[in-house]
Amino acid sequence: MDELKKLREKIDEIDGEIVGMLNRRFALSVEVGQLKAEKGAAVLVSGREEEIKSRLAKASLPGFEKSISGVYDRIFEESRLLQEIKEEPNG
């Protein structure tokens, strides 16, 4: 059980890092959305998400490409929603 506890503690630490990175990424998405709104640009840019997923698949460990792609599908969905918000979210 000690080994399991240690692994879970490492996962908890990584989760904290991921949340911090997602907060930064989402804050930037809000800024991107504000710039796009000012310029009258569309939220979704054709090909941009696939380009990112392709780049990240190459950086993924073998066997994790599909999982990384799925995670980024969700990140992109949330980023698009945030870009549609005219004001920076509270909290």
JOCORHU-V113916 format. One record per residue. PHI is phi as a letter, one per 20 degrees, with the letter a starting at -180 (999 if undefined). Layout:
phi->[PHI PHI]
This chain:
phi->[999 g f f f f f f f f f g f f g f f f f f f f g f f f f f f f f f f f f f f f e m e f f e d g n f f f f f f f f f f f e f f g n d g f f f f f f f g f f f f f f f f f f e f f d f f e n]
